[in-house]
């Protein structure tokens, strides 16, 4: 992407990484120009941003109406951080599958339907590689998840690569 993004979307923006990423994007012009719009999506926000560039959307990405709201103003870049992480995904298989896989696929489909070519940043997890956990992961490390969370993330990585 040659020009600075006009609109960035962060899902899971109410989590640790999402909060810090939002603060960084609002504070420093990391794309070479000031950010035009930042949409923050999450389950709950303690302190909504007073910055006029920020739109905060509270809700579950498993809900199609929430997905429609987060892509209303077509984003240029999406940081998809929303997830049910390892222990919770193992305790509640259905919830992990719904959030980590199905909601991700719905979000990706909504972006694809816009036909704008949004850049999607989808962080991985060491759980994709399964035990024994390697001290270093490279292109020759095979993904062999042993947990639901790792399998759900890997499924989405494969679909994103496609």
N, C-alpha and C positions, 0 to 999 in steps of 0.2 A: 504494500500500500504506500504510495508515494506521498499523498497529502495527509496532513494530520486528520485523525478521525473526528468527525463532527459529533458522533454519538457513541458512547460506550455503555454497555450493559454488564452489570455484575450480578449473577445469581449467587445465592448464599452470601449476600453482602452483609448479613447480620452476624456472620461468623468471624473468627479471629483474623483469618487471612483477608476476607472480604472487607472488613473495617479498615485494615491497614492499607490495602490496595486502593480503596476509595480515597482515603486521606492523601495518599501519594499522588494519585491522578489529579486531585483537586488542587494540590499545592505546588506542583513543580513543572507543569507543561512537559511531561516526559516524551511527548510525540513531536516536539519541536514547535508547537503552537498551542495556545490555550485550548482547553477542552470546551466544546460547545454545550454538550448535554451529557449527563451521567444518570442512568437509571439504576437504582439499587433495588433488588428484589430479595426478599427474605421472609421468614416466618414472623419475626417481630423485631422492632427497632426501639431501643431504649431512648435514644436521642436523635430524632430525625435532623438532618442537616438543614441549616437555614440558608445554605448557598442556593441562589436562584437557578443555578444550572442543574440542580439535583431533583429528580423525581423519585420518591420512595414508594414502592409497591409492596404491600404486606399481603402474603398469602402463600399457599402451597402450590408448587409447580405441577403437582398431580392434577390440579384443577385447570381444565382447558381455558376457562375464562381468565385465569391469572396469566397463563401463557400468552393469550391474545393481548392482554394489557401490557406485558413486558416487551412485546415486539411491535406495539402500535406505532411508535416512532422508530422506524427501521434502524437498528444499530449497525455501526461499521465494524465494531469489535465486541465480542461477547467473551467474558471471562466466566465460564460455567463452573462455579465452585460449589453449588448446592449438592449435598449428598447426605445420605444416612451412612455414617462411617462404620467401621469394622464390627465392633462388639454389638452395636444396636442392630446392624444388618443381620448378624448371626442370630440374635434373639428373636427378631421379627422379620422373617424371610419375606413375607408379603410386602411389608413397608419398604424394605431395602430394594426389592425388585421394582416396586412402583416408583420410588423416587430416583434411584440410581440408573434404572434402565428405561422404563416406560416414559417417565416425565422427560428424561433427556432426549429420547427419540421424538417426543411431541414437540419439544423446543426446537430441535434440529429441523424437523419437518416444517414448522412455522417459519423458520429462517429461510429454508429452501424455497418455500412458496413465495417469499418476497423477491427472490431472484435478484438480490443485490450483491451477493458474494461476500457476506459478512465473514470476517476472520473469527474463528472460534478457538479460544484457548481452553483446553480441557486437561487439567492436571491429572497425572497418573498417580499411582500408589505402589509402594513396594509389595503390597498384597497381590498385585497382578502376577508377580513372579513366584510366589509361594515359598515355603520353606524347602531347603535351608536358605535363609536370606543371605544374599551375597554382599560382600563389602563394597563391590562395585558392579554396576549394571551397564552393559554396553549392547551393541547391536547383535552380538552373538549369544546373549542371555535369553533363553527361551521362557516365555510366559507359561507358567503352570500353576494357576491359582488353586489354593486349597480351601479358600473361604468364599462365601457368597459375595462379599464386598469386592474381592479381587476379580471374581468371575463377572460380576455386573459391570465393573469398570472396564475390563478387557473387552467385553462384548461391545461396549460403546466405542472404545478405541478402534476396534476392527471396522465398525460401521463408519466412523469418521474417516478412516483411511480410505474407505471405498468411495 
